[in-house]
Amino acid sequence: MTSRNLAKIIAQAAFDIKGFDLNVIDLRKHTSFADFFVIVNGRSDRQVQAICNNILEKTKAKKESPNGVEGYNAGHWILIDFVSVVVHVFYEETRDFYALDKLWGDAPSVDFKLK
């Protein structure tokens, strides 16, 4: 599976659980450690965990598994590392504090037209 297709599956899985402020950043011309960042917010620690769970379920169904998952128990910032796609599921205030979108502001966002 291409990294772009994986990023789309992840974005859709987050969207399905009502994740908001979804941003898929194309890093392919900007860094060598990942092709895409998928950044999304949840409104509570439980929703952040639910978004993570759905991402893991949907990617497992496609025979994709992460290299690692960090921050699940706290539910404020869960990082899911699929190597070519790195997922950041944030509790709203935590995302504002770290401002990852601004760090990669010169990289283009991808609009997958999710349903």
Secondary structure, DSSP 8 states (H G I E B T S, - for coil): --HHHHHHHHHHHHHHTT-EEEEEEE-TTT-SS-SEEEEEEESSHHHHHHHHHHHHHHHHHTT---SEEESTTT-SEEEEE-SSEEEEEEEHHHHHHH-HHHHTTTS-EE-----
